[in-house]
Amino acid sequence: METLNTQMSAADRTNVDNAVNLYNKTLVQNGRQTSHELGKDDFLKLLITQLQNQDPTSPMEDTQFISQMAQFSSLEQMTNMSSSFEKMASFINSSEAASTLGKIVEVEAGETTTRGMVEGATRGSDPQVLVNGMYYSMDKIRGVYTE
């Protein structure tokens, strides 16, 4: 049974650390926040790096490569589903706001509550309703009445 040497030399480790530090500095300088989570782009970069640095005398087995590609495909599909769910939730929230048009609502405004007819509604990820000339987020509504 062959063993795979996964140890990096000190020089390789230093080069990798320097590259990571340089990359992280460019992220901060460009206004992007570093993340401790791996995304699909990170997974693809790791896969490409692994393919570039594999031992030519013992290349990655087909089953390993297919398994990693299947994992990447699954990650892509989960990302797409997450995006679709966000869009669906935004649509549902917008529909809920629109369904209050012409109805009397009780809205929490700071430490008091106010009542009034919904005169308008906005769309998007955080829809709002127009009551008595002011916009309120849907989570501030405490009751809806047909009076």
Disulfide bonds with the S-S distance in Angstrom:
none
